[in-house]
Amino acid sequence: MSGFGKTGDEAVEGAHQLADRLATTQEQLRATSDILKVLTASTTGGAASRDEVFDAVVDSARRLLGAQVAQIYLVQDDSFVLARSSGLTPEFVDFVSQHPIVRDRATLVGRVTIDRRVHQIEDVLADPDYRRIDFQRVGGYRTMMGAPMVVGDQVVGALNVWRTQVAPFDEAAEELLSTFAEQAALALRHVELFSALESRSAELARKVDQLEALAEVGEAISSTLVADEVLTTIVSHAVELSDTDGGSLMEFDEATGLFRVRTAYGTSEDVIDALRAAEIHIDRTWVGRAARGRRVLQIPDLDAAPEPLDPHLAVLHGSGWRSLVAIPLVRPDRVVGALVVRRKSTGSFSDETCELLAAFASQSAVALTNARLYQQLEQQSVALAEASQHKSEFLASMSHELRTPLNAVIGFSEVLLERMFGDLNERQEDYLEDIHSAGRHLLALLGDILDLSKIEAGHMELDRTTFPIDDILVQALSLVRERAALHGIRLTLEAADGLGLVTADELRLKQVLLNLLSNAVKFTPDGGSIVVRAWRDGEELDVTVTDTGIGIAPADQERIFDSFQQGERSASSSEGTGLGLTLSRRIVELHGGRLWLTSAPGEGSTFGISVPQPDADRSAGGGVWMLDDGPADGPTVVVIEDDPRSAELVELHLRAAGLRPVAASTGEQGLDLVRARDPVAVVLDIHLPGMDGWEVLTELKSDPATADVPVVVVSVEPERGRGFALGATEYLVKPVSGEHLLAAVTRLLPPPRADEQSPRLRVVVVDDDPLALKLVRSTLEPLGWEVHTCAGGQQAADLVRAVAPSVVVIDLLMPHVDGFAVIDELRPHRDSDGPPIVVLTAKSLTPQDRSRLEGRIAFVAEKAGIDLPGLARRLATVAAEHVREEERP
């Protein structure tokens, strides 16, 4: 008997278990059904969206799996983004957004998407391969399980759940999580398809509407683009084909709830005016009832219509109309109007006539909608044009204010790097280099944006001059040669004979070439090559830049020329703003030329430009343009560098500063030159044929005759400690900008002294920006200048007359009295006496500005990226020439 009781208890317990399993299964089915309902709602045009489906998935997964948290991650490139979650704290959500999850096996979501199957970690703290403990600390989870979201053959994300205690999930939970993940993936696929369908449908609807209008109302509709004419044609055809006497097409105004007669046919002007004056409201008229019900209504006999007649019917009845039919003009989401046709006689309208009128009504709805859209488009176009104009005006007006603080950041960092106020330790120098580099980068970005704004607004004017094209090619190559050398990229120039002179904007053309070369270096793998070719093709100058990179996909080959767009060519493609190629193409087009691209994945790329040169003097020039090798008046600097292009670039900067560079290609030749020329400094490379730079430096410092000669080491080897230990005065790591090289050499030169033979140099600086005044003062005073400053143009002339300076430095953009007015007062004519004037400004000078300044100033220096040591030397040269002129009898 006891055995029977025990068996009965087991049966009851089994029944309870089955009931629990049935309840659980029913709850799971309800959850999946609810998710499918949400998904179905979105397919029928409801308000449901992908996020609503995701919310239903994570909520159901969290509840049914007994988890504290459920979350959906979507794949984005090589990382994941948190798309939706249930149970997460705001702190964890913020932490995920700030610390992206990389797609690797260090996390559960990474393993799930890589292996394309369900994974479970029973205890993340005991899993040696789980390496994101920082996430665990914030979330507090222990047991995790995840399932992949797969669309077609592509893994698009993962659905994860976790528990804050060690409590593994069973096989049923794995199956349920997989089901939820499939539904989430289905939602994502549905949204993608629906978005694509909407986009495609919108495009096709416009074309279909036009074709239907042509097919339904004939040739007359296609003969005009005026909306009212099209609507009149529709009404006239509707009246004629329905064998009625007249008709009108009314447009509905949602804001007022009123219908307004847009056009009419077979109706006198008096009646049309009366209809337009009547208040035809959607809630209080017969036409409104047809529109609200979205059905055709007819009145066979107005005399028999119940009184009182609404305003619309009253006008028609009083004018002798006896029967009419109204067809609502509707779109899926709104009422747009109504088509009404009328007869002077009584009688019903047949079903065939109503169907015919419904077809015309459909076209009328399309025509009214298009008219509205066209009107909105015109209004938006006007607003967009105004916004674009405001943007251009804002950028132009703010350029001075934006560039001024950047110039201060760059200038003061250069002053500190030149050690004018004391030595720097290595960390300070590194930080200052970063500040200087960031400032120049921001300045370049600002320049690109302003240039693009000028081009879009049609305000960029080319400053055309005639110059040797070989010079621009050599300079552009020199500026990227060091960066290319760091990656083992070989640069080659193949210039045809007889290129001669070209007429173009030299600065802009160099900007284009430098951008193409910089891109080529950036996207060419280590050990590759870049070839620059230049030739004349009839009356065109052609230049191409060909690299051995991985090429550009066909889909990207036109897109990369759009603003702020970059091709997916390498991991480094995120560098830059995506404006370089846009500006390059626009600049070339301003010259009347074209910029083109040929590329294939795996086969490299070739960018080319063609610039028309119909009036070019091909006999001029003839060969590679070289710097003047004649003797200079400045101190001698020996340059020991085996690369001819690098040596030429160094010489170019030194000559511009008034120094006399003498080059040697080997260490042995360099030692002989140092002993023979007694230079003020030596610029030394380390990698040299035969005797390397370390041996040369050791030899120079061990010889008493040359031990005191300062040596500036310029090398790709970052061995500053070894260089200073062997006696180097300065150590610069390639690539080195011309400003930094010149600053390092300039620091080694003795400052000018004020004595009887050389009176002290005086300068008056006129600028409303206190940072600019401070920057110029900090640059010139350590070099022995007597600096006088003035914050406005009103006091400038008085200060100049009182101080009698050697040179005047003046900004053009100042409040009250600008720099042009001050120059007019100091030098009203080109042959006026007075100190030389130098313009230092952030203003982009127009050709009119340059014409106004021509013959009245010594030179113009731009604040953006100013070379402070070079400016000091040029000011000294101008001042010395002024003193010599005054001393002449």
SVG drawing of the C-alpha trace seen along z (x, -y; Angstrom):
<svg xmlns="http://www.w3.org/2000/svg" viewBox="-36 -113 130 115">
<polyline fill="none" stroke="black" stroke-width="0.4" points="0.0,0.0 2.9,-2.3 4.4,-1.5 1.2,-2.5 1.3,-5.8 4.8,-6.4 4.0,-5.8 1.1,-8.2 3.3,-10.9 5.8,-10.4 3.0,-10.7 1.8,-13.9 5.3,-15.3 5.8,-14.3 2.5,-16.0 3.7,-19.1 7.0,-19.1 5.1,-18.6 2.8,-21.5 5.8,-23.7 7.5,-22.7 4.3,-23.4 3.9,-26.8 7.6,-27.6 7.2,-26.5 3.9,-28.5 5.6,-31.6 8.5,-31.2 6.1,-30.8 4.2,-33.9 7.5,-35.8 8.5,-34.8 5.0,-35.4 5.1,-38.9 8.4,-39.6 7.0,-38.4 4.0,-40.7 6.3,-43.7 8.2,-42.7 5.0,-42.2 3.8,-45.7 7.0,-47.2 6.4,-45.3 2.9,-46.8 4.1,-50.3 3.4,-50.7 5.4,-52.7 7.5,-49.7 11.2,-49.9 14.3,-47.8 14.8,-49.2 11.3,-48.1 12.1,-44.6 15.4,-44.7 13.7,-45.9 11.3,-43.0 14.1,-40.5 16.3,-41.7 13.4,-42.0 12.2,-38.5 15.6,-36.9 16.4,-38.4 13.1,-37.3 12.9,-33.8 16.5,-32.9 16.6,-34.1 19.4,-36.6 20.1,-39.9 21.2,-41.5 20.5,-40.9 22.2,-43.0 22.6,-43.2 25.9,-44.1 26.3,-45.0 29.4,-44.5 31.0,-47.8 34.2,-47.4 36.6,-45.6 34.7,-46.4 31.2,-46.2 28.7,-48.8 26.0,-48.3 22.7,-48.6 20.1,-47.7 20.1,-46.3 17.9,-45.3 19.0,-45.6 22.3,-47.5 23.3,-50.3 24.0,-53.7 27.6,-53.4 28.2,-50.3 26.6,-51.8 28.9,-54.8 31.9,-52.6 31.2,-50.5 30.8,-53.7 34.2,-54.9 36.0,-51.6 35.0,-49.9 35.1,-46.1 37.5,-44.8 36.5,-41.8 38.8,-39.2 38.6,-36.2 39.3,-38.2 35.5,-38.7 32.5,-36.5 30.9,-38.6 34.1,-38.3 34.2,-34.5 30.5,-34.2 30.9,-36.2 34.2,-34.6 33.0,-31.0 29.5,-31.7 28.0,-29.6 26.6,-29.8 29.3,-30.2 29.0,-30.1 31.5,-31.2 30.5,-29.6 32.8,-31.9 34.6,-34.8 36.9,-35.1 38.1,-31.5 38.5,-31.7 42.1,-32.4 41.3,-33.6 38.8,-36.2 40.8,-39.4 38.3,-42.2 38.2,-42.2 37.6,-45.9 34.2,-45.3 33.5,-42.6 34.4,-45.0 31.9,-47.5 29.1,-45.0 29.7,-42.5 28.8,-39.5 30.1,-35.9 28.3,-33.6 27.8,-34.7 26.2,-33.2 26.0,-34.6 24.5,-33.6 25.5,-35.0 23.1,-37.1 23.5,-35.9 22.0,-37.5 22.7,-35.4 26.3,-34.4 27.3,-37.4 27.5,-37.7 26.0,-41.1 26.0,-41.0 25.5,-38.9 22.8,-38.6 24.4,-38.2 22.9,-37.4 24.7,-37.3 24.1,-36.4 25.9,-38.0 26.5,-34.7 28.1,-31.5 25.0,-29.8 25.5,-28.1 22.7,-28.1 21.3,-24.7 20.8,-23.4 17.2,-24.6 18.5,-28.1 21.0,-27.9 18.3,-26.9 16.0,-29.7 18.9,-32.3 19.6,-31.1 15.9,-31.6 15.9,-35.1 19.2,-35.9 17.6,-34.7 14.6,-37.0 16.9,-39.9 18.8,-39.2 15.6,-38.9 14.5,-42.3 17.8,-43.8 17.5,-42.2 13.9,-43.4 14.8,-47.0 17.6,-46.9 15.3,-45.6 12.5,-47.9 14.8,-50.9 16.1,-49.8 12.6,-49.3 11.4,-52.7 14.4,-54.4 13.9,-52.5 10.1,-53.0 10.5,-56.8 12.7,-56.9 10.4,-54.7 7.2,-56.5 8.3,-59.8 9.0,-58.1 5.8,-56.0 3.8,-59.1 5.1,-60.9 4.5,-58.0 1.0,-57.5 0.2,-61.1 1.4,-60.9 -0.6,-57.7 -3.9,-58.9 -4.2,-62.5 -2.2,-62.4 0.2,-64.7 -1.1,-67.9 0.2,-67.1 3.7,-66.4 3.8,-69.7 4.2,-71.9 5.9,-71.9 3.5,-74.5 1.4,-72.8 -1.7,-74.8 -1.7,-74.1 -1.3,-70.3 -4.3,-70.4 -6.4,-72.4 -5.7,-69.8 -6.7,-67.0 -10.0,-68.7 -10.8,-69.5 -10.1,-65.9 -12.2,-64.6 -15.1,-66.7 -14.9,-65.8 -14.5,-62.1 -17.2,-61.9 -19.7,-63.8 -20.3,-66.4 -20.6,-70.2 -17.9,-71.5 -15.7,-70.6 -13.2,-72.0 -10.2,-70.7 -9.9,-71.7 -6.8,-71.6 -7.0,-70.7 -5.2,-72.8 -4.5,-70.7 -3.7,-73.7 -7.1,-75.3 -9.2,-72.3 -10.5,-74.1 -10.7,-73.2 -9.6,-75.8 -10.6,-75.8 -7.2,-75.5 -8.6,-75.3 -11.9,-74.9 -13.2,-74.1 -16.5,-74.9 -17.3,-77.4 -17.8,-81.1 -15.4,-83.5 -18.1,-84.7 -18.9,-81.2 -15.1,-80.4 -14.7,-83.6 -17.8,-82.6 -16.4,-79.1 -13.0,-80.5 -14.7,-82.9 -16.9,-80.1 -15.7,-78.3 -15.5,-74.7 -14.6,-72.9 -13.8,-69.2 -16.1,-68.7 -19.1,-70.7 -19.5,-70.1 -20.5,-67.4 -17.1,-67.4 -15.5,-67.1 -17.6,-64.0 -16.4,-62.4 -12.8,-63.2 -13.1,-62.0 -14.7,-58.7 -12.3,-58.4 -15.2,-57.3 -16.9,-58.7 -20.1,-60.6 -22.7,-61.9 -25.9,-64.0 -28.2,-63.2 -30.4,-66.2 -29.4,-69.3 -33.0,-70.4 -33.8,-67.3 -30.8,-67.6 -31.7,-68.2 -31.7,-71.8 -29.7,-73.8 -27.1,-73.4 -23.5,-73.9 -21.6,-76.9 -20.1,-74.9 -23.4,-73.4 -25.3,-76.6 -23.0,-78.4 -23.4,-75.6 -27.2,-75.4 -27.6,-79.1 -25.6,-79.0 -27.8,-76.4 -25.9,-73.2 -28.1,-70.2 -26.0,-67.0 -22.4,-66.4 -20.0,-63.8 -17.0,-64.3 -13.9,-62.1 -11.5,-62.5 -7.8,-63.1 -5.9,-61.1 -2.5,-59.8 -1.9,-56.8 -1.3,-59.2 -3.4,-62.3 -6.1,-64.0 -4.8,-66.4 -8.0,-67.6 -11.1,-66.7 -12.1,-66.5 -15.7,-67.6 -17.5,-67.3 -20.9,-68.7 -23.9,-68.7 -26.6,-71.2 -29.1,-68.4 -30.1,-65.9 -29.3,-62.2 -27.0,-59.7 -23.4,-58.9 -22.7,-55.4 -20.1,-53.2 -18.0,-53.3 -17.9,-57.1 -17.0,-57.1 -14.1,-54.6 -12.9,-56.8 -13.0,-59.9 -11.2,-58.0 -8.4,-57.4 -8.2,-61.1 -8.4,-61.8 -5.4,-59.6 -3.4,-61.6 -4.7,-64.8 -3.5,-63.7 -0.1,-63.0 0.0,-66.4 -1.1,-68.3 1.5,-66.4 4.2,-67.1 3.2,-70.8 3.5,-71.0 6.9,-69.1 8.2,-71.4 7.2,-74.4 8.8,-73.0 11.9,-72.1 12.1,-75.7 11.8,-77.1 14.4,-74.6 16.7,-75.4 16.5,-79.1 17.0,-78.4 20.0,-76.1 21.5,-78.8 21.1,-81.3 22.6,-78.9 25.5,-78.2 26.1,-82.0 25.9,-82.5 28.4,-79.7 30.8,-81.2 30.5,-84.6 31.0,-83.3 34.1,-81.3 35.6,-84.2 34.9,-86.7 36.2,-84.2 39.4,-83.3 41.4,-86.0 40.0,-85.2 40.6,-81.5 44.1,-81.7 45.4,-84.2 45.3,-82.0 46.6,-79.1 49.5,-81.2 50.2,-82.1 50.3,-78.4 52.7,-77.6 54.8,-80.7 55.4,-80.4 56.1,-76.7 58.7,-77.5 60.2,-80.2 60.5,-77.6 61.9,-75.0 64.6,-77.4 65.5,-77.7 65.5,-81.5 64.6,-81.4 66.6,-78.5 67.3,-74.8 64.7,-72.1 64.8,-68.5 63.9,-65.7 60.3,-65.3 59.6,-69.1 61.0,-69.1 58.8,-66.1 55.7,-67.8 56.5,-71.1 57.0,-69.2 53.5,-67.6 52.0,-71.0 53.7,-72.5 52.6,-69.6 49.0,-69.7 48.9,-73.5 50.1,-73.1 47.7,-70.3 44.8,-72.4 46.0,-75.3 46.1,-73.1 42.6,-71.8 41.4,-75.4 43.1,-76.3 41.5,-73.4 38.0,-74.3 38.4,-78.0 39.8,-77.1 36.8,-74.8 34.4,-77.5 36.0,-80.1 35.7,-77.7 32.1,-76.8 31.2,-80.5 33.1,-81.4 35.5,-83.7 38.8,-81.9 40.9,-83.8 44.1,-82.4 47.3,-84.4 48.8,-83.3 52.6,-83.8 55.1,-82.2 57.6,-79.9 59.7,-76.7 57.6,-73.6 60.7,-71.6 61.2,-73.8 57.7,-72.9 58.2,-69.2 61.6,-69.1 60.2,-71.0 57.1,-68.8 59.3,-65.7 61.7,-67.1 58.9,-67.7 57.8,-64.1 61.2,-62.4 62.1,-62.0 58.7,-60.4 59.1,-58.1 62.6,-57.1 61.3,-56.1 59.2,-53.5 61.7,-52.4 59.6,-53.9 61.6,-54.9 60.7,-58.2 61.5,-58.8 61.0,-61.9 60.8,-61.4 60.5,-64.8 60.6,-65.2 63.0,-67.7 61.8,-71.1 59.1,-71.5 60.2,-75.1 57.9,-77.7 54.3,-77.3 51.7,-80.0 49.5,-79.1 49.0,-79.8 52.3,-78.5 51.2,-78.0 48.0,-76.2 49.7,-74.0 52.3,-73.0 49.5,-72.3 47.9,-69.9 51.2,-68.1 52.1,-67.8 48.6,-66.4 48.9,-63.8 52.4,-62.8 51.4,-62.7 48.5,-60.4 50.8,-58.2 53.2,-57.9 50.5,-57.3 48.8,-54.5 52.0,-52.8 53.3,-49.8 56.8,-49.8 59.4,-49.0 57.2,-50.3 57.8,-53.0 56.3,-56.2 57.0,-57.6 56.2,-61.2 56.1,-61.8 55.7,-65.2 55.4,-66.0 53.7,-68.3 50.9,-67.0 50.1,-69.7 49.0,-72.7 48.6,-70.9 51.0,-70.2 50.5,-66.7 51.8,-65.4 51.0,-61.9 51.8,-60.4 51.9,-56.6 52.3,-54.4 52.6,-50.7 49.9,-50.6 47.0,-48.2 44.8,-50.3 41.3,-51.8 38.1,-49.9 35.9,-51.0 33.1,-52.0 35.5,-54.4 37.1,-55.9 34.6,-58.8 33.5,-59.0 37.0,-60.0 36.7,-63.3 33.7,-64.3 34.1,-66.5 34.9,-64.7 35.1,-61.3 37.9,-58.8 38.5,-55.5 39.0,-52.3 42.5,-51.6 44.3,-50.9 44.2,-51.1 45.7,-54.6 42.9,-55.9 41.3,-57.6 44.0,-60.2 43.1,-63.6 39.8,-65.3 38.8,-63.9 39.2,-67.4 42.6,-67.1 41.4,-65.5 38.2,-67.6 40.4,-70.8 42.9,-69.4 40.2,-68.7 38.6,-72.1 41.9,-73.9 42.8,-72.1 39.4,-72.9 39.8,-76.6 42.9,-76.4 40.7,-75.0 42.2,-71.6 41.2,-68.2 42.3,-65.7 41.8,-62.0 42.4,-58.6 43.2,-55.1 43.4,-52.3 42.6,-48.7 42.8,-46.7 46.2,-45.2 47.7,-47.1 48.4,-50.6 47.0,-53.9 47.8,-56.8 46.5,-60.3 47.1,-62.7 46.5,-66.4 46.3,-68.3 46.7,-72.0 46.1,-74.0 49.2,-76.1 48.2,-77.6 50.5,-80.6 53.4,-78.9 56.9,-79.9 58.4,-76.5 61.8,-77.9 62.3,-79.3 63.9,-77.2 64.7,-74.1 66.2,-72.1 65.9,-71.5 65.8,-74.9 68.6,-75.2 69.2,-77.5 71.6,-80.3 75.0,-78.8 76.7,-82.2 78.4,-83.3 76.2,-84.5 77.1,-87.2 76.1,-85.2 78.1,-82.8 79.1,-79.4 77.4,-76.2 78.8,-72.8 76.0,-70.3 77.2,-66.6 74.4,-64.6 74.7,-61.8 71.1,-62.1 71.1,-64.9 67.5,-65.8 67.8,-66.1 70.9,-68.1 69.2,-70.4 66.3,-70.9 68.6,-71.9 70.5,-74.3 67.2,-75.8 66.3,-76.7 69.7,-77.9 70.0,-80.2 66.6,-81.6 67.9,-82.6 70.9,-84.4 73.4,-81.7 76.0,-80.2 75.6,-76.4 78.4,-74.2 77.5,-70.5 79.6,-67.3 78.2,-63.8 80.8,-61.8 82.2,-62.1 85.7,-62.5 84.8,-65.4 82.8,-66.9 85.9,-66.9 88.0,-68.5 85.4,-71.3 85.1,-72.0 88.9,-72.4 89.1,-74.5 86.0,-76.8 85.9,-77.4 82.0,-77.3 79.8,-78.6 77.9,-75.3 77.8,-71.8 74.6,-69.9 75.5,-66.2 73.6,-63.1 74.5,-59.8 74.0,-57.3 76.9,-58.1 78.9,-56.0 82.3,-55.0 82.9,-57.0 79.5,-57.3 78.2,-60.3 79.3,-59.0 82.9,-58.8 82.7,-62.2 81.3,-63.7 84.0,-61.9 86.7,-63.2 85.5,-66.8 85.3,-66.9 88.7,-65.3 90.5,-67.8 91.3,-71.0 90.9,-73.0 87.3,-71.9 86.2,-71.0 84.5,-74.3 82.4,-74.1 78.7,-73.4 77.3,-70.3 73.6,-69.8 72.8,-66.1 69.9,-65.4 69.1,-61.6 66.4,-59.0 68.1,-57.4 66.5,-58.5 69.8,-58.3 69.8,-61.7 71.8,-60.5 74.6,-59.1 74.7,-62.2 75.0,-64.6 77.5,-62.3 79.8,-62.6 79.5,-66.4 76.5,-67.3 75.1,-70.7 71.6,-69.9 70.0,-66.5 67.0,-66.5 65.2,-63.3 63.9,-63.1 61.6,-64.1 62.5,-67.7 60.6,-70.8 62.6,-73.7 61.6,-75.9 63.0,-73.5 66.2,-73.0 66.7,-76.7 65.9,-77.4 68.5,-74.9 71.2,-76.5 70.1,-80.1 70.6,-79.4 74.2,-78.7 74.9,-82.1 76.1,-85.1 73.3,-87.7 73.7,-91.1 75.4,-93.6 74.7,-97.3 77.9,-99.3 79.3,-102.3 79.7,-100.4 76.3,-98.7 73.6,-100.8 70.9,-98.9 68.0,-97.8 64.6,-99.2 61.2,-97.9 57.7,-99.2 55.1,-96.4 51.4,-97.4 48.9,-94.7 45.7,-94.6 46.4,-91.1 48.5,-91.1 49.6,-87.6 51.1,-88.5 52.9,-91.5 54.3,-89.3 55.4,-86.7 57.3,-89.1 58.9,-90.7 60.0,-87.4 61.5,-86.5 63.3,-89.8 64.5,-91.1 66.9,-88.1 68.5,-88.9 69.3,-92.5 66.3,-94.3 64.7,-97.3 61.0,-96.5 58.2,-99.1 54.6,-98.0 51.3,-99.6 47.9,-98.0 45.9,-100.1 46.3,-101.9 45.3,-105.3 48.6,-105.7 50.9,-103.9 52.0,-106.9 52.8,-109.0 54.9,-106.1 56.8,-105.7 57.6,-109.4 58.8,-109.4 60.9,-106.2 62.3,-106.4 62.5,-102.6 64.6,-100.5 61.5,-98.7 57.7,-98.7 55.8,-95.4 52.0,-95.9 48.9,-93.8 46.1,-94.5 43.1,-93.5 42.6,-95.9 39.5,-97.7 38.8,-101.4 41.8,-102.1 43.0,-99.1 46.5,-98.4 45.8,-99.7 45.0,-103.1 48.2,-103.2 50.3,-102.3 48.5,-105.0 49.6,-107.5 53.1,-106.3 53.8,-105.8 51.1,-107.5 53.1,-107.0 55.4,-104.3 58.4,-106.7 57.6,-108.1 60.4,-108.2 60.3,-106.4 61.2,-103.1 60.4,-99.9 57.1,-98.3 56.5,-94.6 53.0,-93.2 52.5,-90.3 48.8,-89.2 46.4,-86.3 44.3,-87.9 44.1,-86.1 45.2,-88.7 43.2,-89.2 44.8,-90.3 43.3,-93.8 45.0,-93.8 48.3,-92.9 48.0,-95.6 47.3,-98.1 50.4,-97.1 52.7,-96.7 55.8,-99.0 54.9,-100.3 56.0,-97.4 59.1,-95.2 57.3,-91.9 54.2,-90.1 54.5,-87.3 51.5,-85.2 50.9,-84.6 49.8,-81.1 52.8,-78.9 55.3,-81.8 59.0,-80.9 60.1,-83.1 63.9,-82.8 63.5,-83.4 61.3,-86.4 63.9,-87.9 66.6,-87.5 64.5,-89.0 63.7,-91.9 67.4,-92.4 68.2,-92.3 65.4,-94.9 66.6,-97.1 70.3,-96.9 69.3,-97.8 67.3,-100.8 70.4,-102.0 72.7,-101.7 70.2,-103.7 70.1,-106.5 73.9,-106.6 74.2,-107.1 75.0,-110.7"/>
</svg>
